[in-house]
């Protein structure tokens, strides 16, 4: 550390020149947004499919997607999760932490001002001052002053540090947005799954009722001498097999209800009464507009977060590079010093100091260059991570488009199969009662009916969840909601 104290007669132009030098260029690379090569359209985007829903349900990616399913309970649950979910509160706390660090880093560019005061009453020993009486060995001094120190950011170390922290804060904001997308998607997916399971439960219960009636007919025929115990056993086995589906479906419904409660910051049992009543699946939107890949990349918060982290890593290369150059610190002091408090503010008691400090570690270049190399590697990793995030975002959306389109096609076929199988089972039972068909025909028709209706309910659930997955992949630009704070965070 070289400390240069400037005499009173030093030209003020020197200090002025050092101050103006703060406008010098910052060392290190300037951040340039990387070029991304995205297709002009999605390869798997099909023509809009008319689902028979109301035209007002056409949904663009920047709508609040949960409102597009025409289900008030779903909308309420998503809104509650966005306001209260604890994972979102964690993400919000991380965002606020980065903002606090950003505010702190900005103070590094400002002078540090300190105030001090001191009073001393010293008595030296007779050996230290021989021949001086007791009163003569007493010394009193009082001083006070205001000092300031200011690092002159000639090579941009502080500016690059602020730039990096600002990018970190922006990345954390994007992380919060990504968490909101994920939580809204999980609530919607879980709710749709719950309603789909309830529909499958209804199918199982209805088929149980029908098969119980078939067993009653078989038993009546056996009692009348027109059937055998073998027929009763086969009919009873099919009834028991169908009935066995019910407990597993009920368990999965309970799991989903517990998950929705926790997602909205409530105990697992809180929504049981509210969700127990069976309701139909949310309606599919009439049309899903995926937009363009370019729009997607501008909208996806994970892509934004990866880009901001690349920006921060690039700026930190400049922070490390600045250590190759000296640091200049301008210091000053204005104060007063006297032997008594009454003389502290007299004309001749004033003191002042103006100093220019230079800190330059000549022999530490190896360490500095190693840190620069490490920062360069971090920037390269950030660039690769950004590119990978872009590719994953495009892949995610293409997959969601395929999944949704194929699920819609599948459930259209299964809907017709469910209708026809129900008709066939009814006709088989009528023919059995008339003696025109055997029991095996009835049991086979009932088994086919159960399978077709259950498959249709499952496919329709996957269709609606395919729409949810597509909206989540498109990362809708709905207005972001800051989760409510609790406890110490409210202060």
Secondary structure, DSSP 8 states (H G I E B T S, - for coil): -EEEE--TTS-HHHHHHHHHGGGS--SS-----------SS-TT-------S--GGG-EETTS-GGGGG--HHHHHHHHHHHHH-HHHHHHHHHHHHHHHHHHHHHHTTS-EEEEEEEEEEEE--TTTTTT--TGGGEEEEEEEEEEEEEEE-TTSHHHHHHHHHHHHHHHHHHHHHHHHHHHHHHHHHHHHHHHHHHHHHHHHHHHHHHHHHHHHHHHHHHHTTSS-HHHHHHHHHHHHHHHHHHHHHHHHHHHHHHHHHHHTTS-TTTTHHHHHS--------S-EE---HHHHHHH-HHHHHHHHHHHHHHHHHHHHHHTTS-EEEEEEEEEEEESSGGGTTSGGGEEEEEEEEEE--GGGHHHHHHHHHHHHHHHHHHHHHHHHHHHHHHHHHHHHHHHHHHHHHHHHHHHHHHHHHHHHHHHHHHHHHTTSS-HHHHHHHHHHHHHHHHHHHHHHHHHHHHHHHHHHHHT-----------GGGG-
